[in-house]
Amino acid sequence: MEGTVRTHRYRITIGGGLGRITRQAFEEFRIESNGGQTSLIAELDQAALLGALIRIQSLGIELVGFSRTSREKAD
């Protein structure tokens, strides 16, 4: 399997909502708002997951948690 990049479906949960400009920073994600939290859902490899977490930190957004999910749970 050398050279193969594996992807998984991830749900990243952040505190609060996202404004129009901040939503643009996560346009590759499906965005679901639920009260005081927002979920960012996408199919990511490890590098893209790390990049998303760094983006969240650099924008000063509160990270509530993240998990790998099955396609059925995320859809």
Distance bins in CASP14 RR format, pairs under 12 A and 6 or more apart:
PFRMAT RR
TARGET T0000
AUTHOR 0000-0000-0000
RMODE 2
METHOD distances of the structure
MODEL  1
3 45 0 0 0 0 0 1 0 0 0 0 0
4 45 0 0 0 0 0 1 0 0 0 0 0
5 43 0 0 0 0 0 1 0 0 0 0 0
5 44 0 0 0 0 0 1 0 0 0 0 0
5 45 1 0 1 0 0 0 0 0 0 0 0
5 46 0 0 0 0 1 0 0 0 0 0 0
5 47 0 0 0 0 1 0 0 0 0 0 0
5 48 0 0 0 0 1 0 0 0 0 0 0
5 49 0 0 0 0 0 1 0 0 0 0 0
6 43 0 0 0 0 0 1 0 0 0 0 0
6 44 0 0 0 0 0 1 0 0 0 0 0
6 45 1 0 0 1 0 0 0 0 0 0 0
6 46 0 0 0 0 1 0 0 0 0 0 0
6 47 0 0 0 0 0 1 0 0 0 0 0
6 48 0 0 0 0 0 1 0 0 0 0 0
6 49 0 0 0 0 0 1 0 0 0 0 0
6 68 0 0 0 0 0 1 0 0 0 0 0
7 42 0 0 0 0 1 0 0 0 0 0 0
7 43 1 0 1 0 0 0 0 0 0 0 0
7 44 1 0 1 0 0 0 0 0 0 0 0
7 45 1 0 1 0 0 0 0 0 0 0 0
7 46 0 0 0 0 1 0 0 0 0 0 0
7 47 0 0 0 0 0 1 0 0 0 0 0
7 48 1 0 0 1 0 0 0 0 0 0 0
7 49 0 0 0 0 1 0 0 0 0 0 0
7 68 0 0 0 0 0 1 0 0 0 0 0
7 71 0 0 0 0 0 1 0 0 0 0 0
8 41 0 0 0 0 0 1 0 0 0 0 0
8 42 0 0 0 0 1 0 0 0 0 0 0
8 43 1 0 0 1 0 0 0 0 0 0 0
8 44 1 0 0 1 0 0 0 0 0 0 0
8 45 1 0 0 1 0 0 0 0 0 0 0
8 46 0 0 0 0 1 0 0 0 0 0 0
8 48 0 0 0 0 0 1 0 0 0 0 0
8 49 0 0 0 0 1 0 0 0 0 0 0
8 66 0 0 0 0 0 1 0 0 0 0 0
8 67 0 0 0 0 0 1 0 0 0 0 0
8 68 1 0 1 0 0 0 0 0 0 0 0
8 69 0 0 0 0 1 0 0 0 0 0 0
8 70 0 0 0 0 1 0 0 0 0 0 0
8 71 0 0 0 0 1 0 0 0 0 0 0
8 74 0 0 0 0 0 1 0 0 0 0 0
9 29 0 0 0 0 0 1 0 0 0 0 0
9 30 0 0 0 0 0 1 0 0 0 0 0
9 39 0 0 0 0 0 1 0 0 0 0 0
9 40 0 0 0 0 0 1 0 0 0 0 0
9 41 1 0 0 1 0 0 0 0 0 0 0
9 42 1 0 0 1 0 0 0 0 0 0 0
9 43 1 0 1 0 0 0 0 0 0 0 0
9 44 1 0 0 1 0 0 0 0 0 0 0
9 45 0 0 0 0 0 1 0 0 0 0 0
9 48 0 0 0 0 0 1 0 0 0 0 0
9 49 0 0 0 0 0 1 0 0 0 0 0
9 66 0 0 0 0 0 1 0 0 0 0 0
9 67 0 0 0 0 1 0 0 0 0 0 0
9 68 1 0 0 1 0 0 0 0 0 0 0
9 69 1 0 1 0 0 0 0 0 0 0 0
9 70 1 0 0 1 0 0 0 0 0 0 0
9 71 1 0 1 0 0 0 0 0 0 0 0
9 72 0 0 0 0 1 0 0 0 0 0 0
9 73 0 0 0 0 1 0 0 0 0 0 0
9 74 1 0 1 0 0 0 0 0 0 0 0
9 75 0 0 0 0 1 0 0 0 0 0 0
10 28 0 0 0 0 0 1 0 0 0 0 0
10 29 0 0 0 0 1 0 0 0 0 0 0
10 30 0 0 0 0 0 1 0 0 0 0 0
10 39 0 0 0 0 1 0 0 0 0 0 0
10 40 0 0 0 0 1 0 0 0 0 0 0
10 41 1 0 0 1 0 0 0 0 0 0 0
10 42 1 0 0 1 0 0 0 0 0 0 0
10 43 1 0 0 1 0 0 0 0 0 0 0
10 44 1 0 1 0 0 0 0 0 0 0 0
10 45 0 0 0 0 0 1 0 0 0 0 0
10 46 0 0 0 0 0 1 0 0 0 0 0
10 48 0 0 0 0 1 0 0 0 0 0 0
10 49 1 0 1 0 0 0 0 0 0 0 0
10 50 0 0 0 0 0 1 0 0 0 0 0
10 51 0 0 0 0 0 1 0 0 0 0 0
10 52 1 0 0 1 0 0 0 0 0 0 0
10 53 0 0 0 0 1 0 0 0 0 0 0
10 65 0 0 0 0 0 1 0 0 0 0 0
10 66 1 0 1 0 0 0 0 0 0 0 0
10 67 1 0 0 1 0 0 0 0 0 0 0
10 68 1 0 1 0 0 0 0 0 0 0 0
10 69 1 0 0 1 0 0 0 0 0 0 0
10 70 0 0 0 0 0 1 0 0 0 0 0
10 71 0 0 0 0 0 1 0 0 0 0 0
10 73 0 0 0 0 0 1 0 0 0 0 0
10 74 0 0 0 0 1 0 0 0 0 0 0
11 29 0 0 0 0 1 0 0 0 0 0 0
11 30 0 0 0 0 1 0 0 0 0 0 0
11 31 0 0 0 0 0 1 0 0 0 0 0
11 32 0 0 0 0 1 0 0 0 0 0 0
11 34 0 0 0 0 0 1 0 0 0 0 0
11 37 0 0 0 0 0 1 0 0 0 0 0
11 38 0 0 0 0 0 1 0 0 0 0 0
11 39 1 0 1 0 0 0 0 0 0 0 0
11 40 1 0 0 1 0 0 0 0 0 0 0
11 41 1 0 1 0 0 0 0 0 0 0 0
11 42 0 0 0 0 1 0 0 0 0 0 0
11 43 0 0 0 0 0 1 0 0 0 0 0
11 44 0 0 0 0 0 1 0 0 0 0 0
11 49 0 0 0 0 0 1 0 0 0 0 0
11 52 0 0 0 0 0 1 0 0 0 0 0
11 64 0 0 0 0 0 1 0 0 0 0 0
11 65 0 0 0 0 1 0 0 0 0 0 0
11 66 1 0 0 1 0 0 0 0 0 0 0
11 67 1 0 1 0 0 0 0 0 0 0 0
11 68 0 0 0 0 1 0 0 0 0 0 0
11 69 1 0 1 0 0 0 0 0 0 0 0
11 70 0 0 0 0 0 1 0 0 0 0 0
11 71 0 0 0 0 0 1 0 0 0 0 0
11 73 1 0 0 1 0 0 0 0 0 0 0
11 74 1 0 1 0 0 0 0 0 0 0 0
11 75 0 0 0 0 0 1 0 0 0 0 0
12 18 0 0 0 0 0 1 0 0 0 0 0
12 26 0 0 0 0 1 0 0 0 0 0 0
12 28 0 0 0 0 0 1 0 0 0 0 0
12 29 1 0 0 1 0 0 0 0 0 0 0
12 30 0 0 0 0 0 1 0 0 0 0 0
12 31 0 0 0 0 0 1 0 0 0 0 0
12 32 0 0 0 0 0 1 0 0 0 0 0
12 37 0 0 0 0 0 1 0 0 0 0 0
12 38 0 0 0 0 1 0 0 0 0 0 0
12 39 1 0 0 1 0 0 0 0 0 0 0
12 40 1 0 1 0 0 0 0 0 0 0 0
12 41 1 0 0 1 0 0 0 0 0 0 0
12 42 0 0 0 0 1 0 0 0 0 0 0
12 44 0 0 0 0 1 0 0 0 0 0 0
12 48 0 0 0 0 0 1 0 0 0 0 0
12 49 0 0 0 0 1 0 0 0 0 0 0
12 50 0 0 0 0 0 1 0 0 0 0 0
12 51 0 0 0 0 0 1 0 0 0 0 0
12 52 1 0 0 1 0 0 0 0 0 0 0
12 53 1 0 0 1 0 0 0 0 0 0 0
12 54 0 0 0 0 0 1 0 0 0 0 0
12 55 0 0 0 0 0 1 0 0 0 0 0
12 56 1 0 0 1 0 0 0 0 0 0 0
12 57 0 0 0 0 0 1 0 0 0 0 0
12 61 0 0 0 0 1 0 0 0 0 0 0
12 62 0 0 0 0 0 1 0 0 0 0 0
12 63 1 0 0 1 0 0 0 0 0 0 0
12 64 0 0 0 0 1 0 0 0 0 0 0
12 65 1 0 0 1 0 0 0 0 0 0 0
12 66 1 0 1 0 0 0 0 0 0 0 0
12 67 0 0 0 0 1 0 0 0 0 0 0
12 68 0 0 0 0 0 1 0 0 0 0 0
12 69 0 0 0 0 0 1 0 0 0 0 0
12 74 0 0 0 0 0 1 0 0 0 0 0
13 29 0 0 0 0 0 1 0 0 0 0 0
13 31 0 0 0 0 0 1 0 0 0 0 0
13 32 0 0 0 0 1 0 0 0 0 0 0
13 33 0 0 0 0 0 1 0 0 0 0 0
13 34 0 0 0 0 1 0 0 0 0 0 0
13 35 0 0 0 0 0 1 0 0 0 0 0
13 36 0 0 0 0 0 1 0 0 0 0 0
13 37 1 0 1 0 0 0 0 0 0 0 0
13 38 1 0 0 1 0 0 0 0 0 0 0
13 39 1 0 1 0 0 0 0 0 0 0 0
13 40 1 0 0 1 0 0 0 0 0 0 0
13 41 0 0 0 0 1 0 0 0 0 0 0
13 53 0 0 0 0 0 1 0 0 0 0 0
13 56 0 0 0 0 0 1 0 0 0 0 0
13 61 0 0 0 0 0 1 0 0 0 0 0
13 62 0 0 0 0 1 0 0 0 0 0 0
13 63 1 0 0 1 0 0 0 0 0 0 0
13 64 1 0 1 0 0 0 0 0 0 0 0
13 65 1 0 1 0 0 0 0 0 0 0 0
13 66 1 0 0 1 0 0 0 0 0 0 0
13 67 0 0 0 0 1 0 0 0 0 0 0
13 69 0 0 0 0 0 1 0 0 0 0 0
14 22 0 0 0 0 1 0 0 0 0 0 0
14 23 0 0 0 0 0 1 0 0 0 0 0
14 25 0 0 0 0 0 1 0 0 0 0 0
14 26 0 0 0 0 1 0 0 0 0 0 0
14 29 0 0 0 0 0 1 0 0 0 0 0
14 31 0 0 0 0 1 0 0 0 0 0 0
14 32 0 0 0 0 0 1 0 0 0 0 0
14 33 0 0 0 0 0 1 0 0 0 0 0
14 34 0 0 0 0 0 1 0 0 0 0 0
14 35 0 0 0 0 0 1 0 0 0 0 0
14 36 0 0 0 0 1 0 0 0 0 0 0
14 37 1 0 0 1 0 0 0 0 0 0 0
14 38 1 0 1 0 0 0 0 0 0 0 0
14 39 1 0 0 1 0 0 0 0 0 0 0
14 40 1 0 0 1 0 0 0 0 0 0 0
14 41 0 0 0 0 0 1 0 0 0 0 0
14 52 0 0 0 0 0 1 0 0 0 0 0
14 53 0 0 0 0 0 1 0 0 0 0 0
14 55 0 0 0 0 0 1 0 0 0 0 0
14 56 1 0 0 1 0 0 0 0 0 0 0
14 57 0 0 0 0 0 1 0 0 0 0 0
14 59 0 0 0 0 1 0 0 0 0 0 0
14 60 0 0 0 0 1 0 0 0 0 0 0
14 61 1 0 1 0 0 0 0 0 0 0 0
14 62 1 0 0 1 0 0 0 0 0 0 0
14 63 1 0 0 1 0 0 0 0 0 0 0
14 64 1 0 1 0 0 0 0 0 0 0 0
14 65 0 0 0 0 1 0 0 0 0 0 0
14 66 0 0 0 0 1 0 0 0 0 0 0
15 22 0 0 0 0 0 1 0 0 0 0 0
15 33 0 0 0 0 0 1 0 0 0 0 0
15 34 0 0 0 0 0 1 0 0 0 0 0
15 35 0 0 0 0 1 0 0 0 0 0 0
15 36 1 0 0 1 0 0 0 0 0 0 0
15 37 1 0 1 0 0 0 0 0 0 0 0
15 38 1 0 0 1 0 0 0 0 0 0 0
15 39 0 0 0 0 1 0 0 0 0 0 0
15 40 0 0 0 0 0 1 0 0 0 0 0
15 56 0 0 0 0 1 0 0 0 0 0 0
15 59 0 0 0 0 0 1 0 0 0 0 0
15 60 0 0 0 0 0 1 0 0 0 0 0
15 61 1 0 0 1 0 0 0 0 0 0 0
15 62 1 0 1 0 0 0 0 0 0 0 0
15 63 1 0 0 1 0 0 0 0 0 0 0
15 64 1 0 1 0 0 0 0 0 0 0 0
15 65 0 0 0 0 1 0 0 0 0 0 0
16 22 0 0 0 0 0 1 0 0 0 0 0
16 31 0 0 0 0 0 1 0 0 0 0 0
16 33 0 0 0 0 1 0 0 0 0 0 0
16 34 0 0 0 0 1 0 0 0 0 0 0
16 35 1 0 0 1 0 0 0 0 0 0 0
16 36 1 0 1 0 0 0 0 0 0 0 0
16 37 1 0 0 1 0 0 0 0 0 0 0
16 38 1 0 1 0 0 0 0 0 0 0 0
16 39 0 0 0 0 0 1 0 0 0 0 0
16 40 0 0 0 0 0 1 0 0 0 0 0
16 56 0 0 0 0 0 1 0 0 0 0 0
16 60 0 0 0 0 0 1 0 0 0 0 0
16 61 0 0 0 0 1 0 0 0 0 0 0
16 62 1 0 0 1 0 0 0 0 0 0 0
16 63 0 0 0 0 0 1 0 0 0 0 0
16 64 0 0 0 0 1 0 0 0 0 0 0
17 23 0 0 0 0 1 0 0 0 0 0 0
17 26 0 0 0 0 0 1 0 0 0 0 0
17 31 0 0 0 0 1 0 0 0 0 0 0
17 32 0 0 0 0 0 1 0 0 0 0 0
17 33 1 0 1 0 0 0 0 0 0 0 0
17 34 0 0 0 0 1 0 0 0 0 0 0
17 35 0 0 0 0 1 0 0 0 0 0 0
17 36 1 0 0 1 0 0 0 0 0 0 0
17 37 1 0 0 1 0 0 0 0 0 0 0
17 38 1 0 1 0 0 0 0 0 0 0 0
17 39 0 0 0 0 0 1 0 0 0 0 0
17 40 0 0 0 0 0 1 0 0 0 0 0
17 59 0 0 0 0 0 1 0 0 0 0 0
17 61 0 0 0 0 1 0 0 0 0 0 0
17 62 0 0 0 0 0 1 0 0 0 0 0
17 64 0 0 0 0 0 1 0 0 0 0 0
18 24 0 0 0 0 1 0 0 0 0 0 0
18 25 0 0 0 0 1 0 0 0 0 0 0
18 26 1 0 0 1 0 0 0 0 0 0 0
18 27 0 0 0 0 0 1 0 0 0 0 0
18 29 0 0 0 0 1 0 0 0 0 0 0
18 31 1 0 0 1 0 0 0 0 0 0 0
18 32 0 0 0 0 0 1 0 0 0 0 0
18 33 1 0 0 1 0 0 0 0 0 0 0
18 36 0 0 0 0 0 1 0 0 0 0 0
18 37 0 0 0 0 0 1 0 0 0 0 0
18 38 1 0 1 0 0 0 0 0 0 0 0
18 39 0 0 0 0 0 1 0 0 0 0 0
18 40 0 0 0 0 1 0 0 0 0 0 0
18 55 0 0 0 0 0 1 0 0 0 0 0
18 56 0 0 0 0 0 1 0 0 0 0 0
18 59 0 0 0 0 1 0 0 0 0 0 0
18 60 0 0 0 0 0 1 0 0 0 0 0
18 61 0 0 0 0 1 0 0 0 0 0 0
18 62 0 0 0 0 0 1 0 0 0 0 0
19 25 0 0 0 0 1 0 0 0 0 0 0
19 26 0 0 0 0 0 1 0 0 0 0 0
19 31 0 0 0 0 0 1 0 0 0 0 0
19 33 0 0 0 0 0 1 0 0 0 0 0
19 38 0 0 0 0 1 0 0 0 0 0 0
19 59 0 0 0 0 0 1 0 0 0 0 0
19 61 0 0 0 0 0 1 0 0 0 0 0
20 26 0 0 0 0 0 1 0 0 0 0 0
20 27 0 0 0 0 0 1 0 0 0 0 0
20 31 0 0 0 0 0 1 0 0 0 0 0
21 27 0 0 0 0 0 1 0 0 0 0 0
21 59 0 0 0 0 1 0 0 0 0 0 0
22 29 0 0 0 0 0 1 0 0 0 0 0
22 31 0 0 0 0 1 0 0 0 0 0 0
22 38 0 0 0 0 1 0 0 0 0 0 0
22 40 0 0 0 0 0 1 0 0 0 0 0
22 55 0 0 0 0 1 0 0 0 0 0 0
22 56 0 0 0 0 1 0 0 0 0 0 0
22 58 0 0 0 0 0 1 0 0 0 0 0
22 59 1 0 0 1 0 0 0 0 0 0 0
22 60 0 0 0 0 1 0 0 0 0 0 0
22 61 1 0 0 1 0 0 0 0 0 0 0
23 29 0 0 0 0 1 0 0 0 0 0 0
23 30 0 0 0 0 0 1 0 0 0 0 0
23 31 1 0 0 1 0 0 0 0 0 0 0
23 32 0 0 0 0 0 1 0 0 0 0 0
23 33 0 0 0 0 0 1 0 0 0 0 0
23 38 0 0 0 0 1 0 0 0 0 0 0
23 40 0 0 0 0 1 0 0 0 0 0 0
23 59 0 0 0 0 0 1 0 0 0 0 0
23 61 0 0 0 0 0 1 0 0 0 0 0
24 31 0 0 0 0 0 1 0 0 0 0 0
24 55 0 0 0 0 0 1 0 0 0 0 0
24 59 0 0 0 0 0 1 0 0 0 0 0
25 31 0 0 0 0 0 1 0 0 0 0 0
25 40 0 0 0 0 0 1 0 0 0 0 0
25 51 0 0 0 0 0 1 0 0 0 0 0
25 52 0 0 0 0 1 0 0 0 0 0 0
25 54 0 0 0 0 0 1 0 0 0 0 0
25 55 1 0 0 1 0 0 0 0 0 0 0
25 56 0 0 0 0 1 0 0 0 0 0 0
25 58 0 0 0 0 1 0 0 0 0 0 0
25 59 1 0 0 1 0 0 0 0 0 0 0
25 60 0 0 0 0 0 1 0 0 0 0 0
25 61 0 0 0 0 1 0 0 0 0 0 0
26 32 0 0 0 0 0 1 0 0 0 0 0
26 38 0 0 0 0 1 0 0 0 0 0 0
26 39 0 0 0 0 0 1 0 0 0 0 0
26 40 1 0 1 0 0 0 0 0 0 0 0
26 41 0 0 0 0 0 1 0 0 0 0 0
26 42 0 0 0 0 1 0 0 0 0 0 0
26 44 0 0 0 0 0 1 0 0 0 0 0
26 48 0 0 0 0 0 1 0 0 0 0 0
26 51 0 0 0 0 0 1 0 0 0 0 0
26 52 1 0 0 1 0 0 0 0 0 0 0
26 53 0 0 0 0 0 1 0 0 0 0 0
26 55 1 0 0 1 0 0 0 0 0 0 0
26 56 0 0 0 0 1 0 0 0 0 0 0
26 59 0 0 0 0 1 0 0 0 0 0 0
26 61 0 0 0 0 1 0 0 0 0 0 0
27 40 0 0 0 0 0 1 0 0 0 0 0
27 42 0 0 0 0 0 1 0 0 0 0 0
27 52 0 0 0 0 0 1 0 0 0 0 0
27 55 0 0 0 0 0 1 0 0 0 0 0
28 40 0 0 0 0 1 0 0 0 0 0 0
28 41 0 0 0 0 0 1 0 0 0 0 0
28 42 1 0 1 0 0 0 0 0 0 0 0
28 43 0 0 0 0 1 0 0 0 0 0 0
28 44 0 0 0 0 1 0 0 0 0 0 0
28 48 0 0 0 0 1 0 0 0 0 0 0
28 51 0 0 0 0 0 1 0 0 0 0 0
28 52 0 0 0 0 1 0 0 0 0 0 0
28 55 0 0 0 0 0 1 0 0 0 0 0
29 38 0 0 0 0 1 0 0 0 0 0 0
29 39 0 0 0 0 1 0 0 0 0 0 0
29 40 1 0 1 0 0 0 0 0 0 0 0
29 41 1 0 0 1 0 0 0 0 0 0 0
29 42 1 0 1 0 0 0 0 0 0 0 0
29 43 0 0 0 0 1 0 0 0 0 0 0
29 44 0 0 0 0 1 0 0 0 0 0 0
29 48 0 0 0 0 0 1 0 0 0 0 0
29 49 0 0 0 0 0 1 0 0 0 0 0
29 51 0 0 0 0 0 1 0 0 0 0 0
29 52 1 0 0 1 0 0 0 0 0 0 0
29 55 0 0 0 0 0 1 0 0 0 0 0
29 56 0 0 0 0 0 1 0 0 0 0 0
29 66 0 0 0 0 0 1 0 0 0 0 0
29 74 0 0 0 0 0 1 0 0 0 0 0
30 38 0 0 0 0 0 1 0 0 0 0 0
30 39 0 0 0 0 1 0 0 0 0 0 0
30 40 1 0 0 1 0 0 0 0 0 0 0
30 41 1 0 1 0 0 0 0 0 0 0 0
30 42 1 0 0 1 0 0 0 0 0 0 0
30 43 0 0 0 0 1 0 0 0 0 0 0
30 69 0 0 0 0 0 1 0 0 0 0 0
30 71 0 0 0 0 0 1 0 0 0 0 0
30 74 1 0 0 1 0 0 0 0 0 0 0
30 75 0 0 0 0 1 0 0 0 0 0 0
31 37 0 0 0 0 0 1 0 0 0 0 0
31 38 1 0 0 1 0 0 0 0 0 0 0
31 39 1 0 0 1 0 0 0 0 0 0 0
31 40 1 0 0 1 0 0 0 0 0 0 0
31 41 1 0 0 1 0 0 0 0 0 0 0
31 42 0 0 0 0 1 0 0 0 0 0 0
32 38 1 0 0 1 0 0 0 0 0 0 0
32 39 1 0 1 0 0 0 0 0 0 0 0
32 40 0 0 0 0 1 0 0 0 0 0 0
32 41 1 0 0 1 0 0 0 0 0 0 0
32 42 0 0 0 0 0 1 0 0 0 0 0
32 74 0 0 0 0 1 0 0 0 0 0 0
32 75 0 0 0 0 0 1 0 0 0 0 0
33 39 0 0 0 0 1 0 0 0 0 0 0
33 40 0 0 0 0 0 1 0 0 0 0 0
33 41 0 0 0 0 0 1 0 0 0 0 0
34 40 0 0 0 0 0 1 0 0 0 0 0
34 41 0 0 0 0 0 1 0 0 0 0 0
34 64 0 0 0 0 0 1 0 0 0 0 0
36 62 0 0 0 0 0 1 0 0 0 0 0
36 64 0 0 0 0 1 0 0 0 0 0 0
37 61 0 0 0 0 0 1 0 0 0 0 0
37 62 0 0 0 0 1 0 0 0 0 0 0
37 63 0 0 0 0 0 1 0 0 0 0 0
37 64 1 0 1 0 0 0 0 0 0 0 0
37 65 0 0 0 0 1 0 0 0 0 0 0
38 56 0 0 0 0 0 1 0 0 0 0 0
38 61 0 0 0 0 1 0 0 0 0 0 0
38 62 0 0 0 0 0 1 0 0 0 0 0
38 63 0 0 0 0 0 1 0 0 0 0 0
38 64 0 0 0 0 1 0 0 0 0 0 0
38 65 0 0 0 0 0 1 0 0 0 0 0
39 63 0 0 0 0 0 1 0 0 0 0 0
39 64 0 0 0 0 1 0 0 0 0 0 0
39 65 0 0 0 0 1 0 0 0 0 0 0
39 66 0 0 0 0 1 0 0 0 0 0 0
39 67 0 0 0 0 0 1 0 0 0 0 0
39 69 0 0 0 0 1 0 0 0 0 0 0
39 73 0 0 0 0 0 1 0 0 0 0 0
39 74 0 0 0 0 1 0 0 0 0 0 0
40 48 0 0 0 0 0 1 0 0 0 0 0
40 49 0 0 0 0 0 1 0 0 0 0 0
40 51 0 0 0 0 0 1 0 0 0 0 0
40 52 1 0 0 1 0 0 0 0 0 0 0
40 53 0 0 0 0 0 1 0 0 0 0 0
40 55 0 0 0 0 1 0 0 0 0 0 0
40 56 0 0 0 0 1 0 0 0 0 0 0
40 59 0 0 0 0 0 1 0 0 0 0 0
40 61 0 0 0 0 1 0 0 0 0 0 0
40 63 0 0 0 0 0 1 0 0 0 0 0
40 64 0 0 0 0 0 1 0 0 0 0 0
40 65 0 0 0 0 0 1 0 0 0 0 0
40 66 0 0 0 0 1 0 0 0 0 0 0
40 67 0 0 0 0 0 1 0 0 0 0 0
40 69 0 0 0 0 0 1 0 0 0 0 0
40 74 0 0 0 0 0 1 0 0 0 0 0
41 52 0 0 0 0 0 1 0 0 0 0 0
41 66 0 0 0 0 0 1 0 0 0 0 0
41 67 0 0 0 0 0 1 0 0 0 0 0
41 68 0 0 0 0 0 1 0 0 0 0 0
41 69 1 0 0 1 0 0 0 0 0 0 0
41 70 0 0 0 0 0 1 0 0 0 0 0
41 71 0 0 0 0 0 1 0 0 0 0 0
41 73 0 0 0 0 1 0 0 0 0 0 0
41 74 1 0 1 0 0 0 0 0 0 0 0
41 75 0 0 0 0 1 0 0 0 0 0 0
42 48 1 0 0 1 0 0 0 0 0 0 0
42 49 0 0 0 0 1 0 0 0 0 0 0
42 51 0 0 0 0 0 1 0 0 0 0 0
42 52 1 0 0 1 0 0 0 0 0 0 0
42 66 0 0 0 0 0 1 0 0 0 0 0
42 68 0 0 0 0 0 1 0 0 0 0 0
42 69 0 0 0 0 0 1 0 0 0 0 0
42 71 0 0 0 0 0 1 0 0 0 0 0
42 74 0 0 0 0 1 0 0 0 0 0 0
43 49 0 0 0 0 0 1 0 0 0 0 0
43 52 0 0 0 0 0 1 0 0 0 0 0
43 68 0 0 0 0 0 1 0 0 0 0 0
43 69 0 0 0 0 0 1 0 0 0 0 0
43 70 0 0 0 0 0 1 0 0 0 0 0
43 71 0 0 0 0 1 0 0 0 0 0 0
43 74 0 0 0 0 1 0 0 0 0 0 0
43 75 0 0 0 0 0 1 0 0 0 0 0
44 50 0 0 0 0 1 0 0 0 0 0 0
44 51 0 0 0 0 1 0 0 0 0 0 0
44 52 1 0 0 1 0 0 0 0 0 0 0
44 53 0 0 0 0 0 1 0 0 0 0 0
44 55 0 0 0 0 0 1 0 0 0 0 0
44 66 0 0 0 0 1 0 0 0 0 0 0
44 68 0 0 0 0 1 0 0 0 0 0 0
44 69 0 0 0 0 0 1 0 0 0 0 0
44 74 0 0 0 0 0 1 0 0 0 0 0
45 51 0 0 0 0 0 1 0 0 0 0 0
45 52 0 0 0 0 0 1 0 0 0 0 0
45 68 0 0 0 0 0 1 0 0 0 0 0
46 52 0 0 0 0 0 1 0 0 0 0 0
46 53 0 0 0 0 0 1 0 0 0 0 0
46 68 0 0 0 0 0 1 0 0 0 0 0
47 53 0 0 0 0 0 1 0 0 0 0 0
47 54 0 0 0 0 0 1 0 0 0 0 0
48 54 0 0 0 0 0 1 0 0 0 0 0
48 55 0 0 0 0 0 1 0 0 0 0 0
49 55 0 0 0 0 0 1 0 0 0 0 0
49 56 0 0 0 0 0 1 0 0 0 0 0
49 66 1 0 0 1 0 0 0 0 0 0 0
49 67 0 0 0 0 0 1 0 0 0 0 0
49 68 0 0 0 0 1 0 0 0 0 0 0
50 56 0 0 0 0 0 1 0 0 0 0 0
50 57 0 0 0 0 0 1 0 0 0 0 0
50 66 0 0 0 0 0 1 0 0 0 0 0
51 57 0 0 0 0 1 0 0 0 0 0 0
51 58 0 0 0 0 1 0 0 0 0 0 0
51 59 0 0 0 0 0 1 0 0 0 0 0
51 66 0 0 0 0 0 1 0 0 0 0 0
52 58 0 0 0 0 0 1 0 0 0 0 0
52 59 0 0 0 0 0 1 0 0 0 0 0
52 61 0 0 0 0 0 1 0 0 0 0 0
52 63 0 0 0 0 1 0 0 0 0 0 0
52 65 0 0 0 0 0 1 0 0 0 0 0
52 66 0 0 0 0 1 0 0 0 0 0 0
53 59 0 0 0 0 0 1 0 0 0 0 0
53 60 0 0 0 0 0 1 0 0 0 0 0
53 61 0 0 0 0 0 1 0 0 0 0 0
53 63 1 0 0 1 0 0 0 0 0 0 0
53 65 0 0 0 0 1 0 0 0 0 0 0
53 66 1 0 0 1 0 0 0 0 0 0 0
54 60 0 0 0 0 0 1 0 0 0 0 0
54 61 0 0 0 0 0 1 0 0 0 0 0
54 63 0 0 0 0 0 1 0 0 0 0 0
55 61 0 0 0 0 1 0 0 0 0 0 0
55 63 0 0 0 0 0 1 0 0 0 0 0
56 62 0 0 0 0 1 0 0 0 0 0 0
56 63 1 0 1 0 0 0 0 0 0 0 0
56 64 0 0 0 0 0 1 0 0 0 0 0
56 65 0 0 0 0 1 0 0 0 0 0 0
56 66 0 0 0 0 1 0 0 0 0 0 0
57 63 1 0 0 1 0 0 0 0 0 0 0
67 73 0 0 0 0 1 0 0 0 0 0 0
67 74 0 0 0 0 1 0 0 0 0 0 0
68 74 0 0 0 0 1 0 0 0 0 0 0
69 75 0 0 0 0 1 0 0 0 0 0 0
END
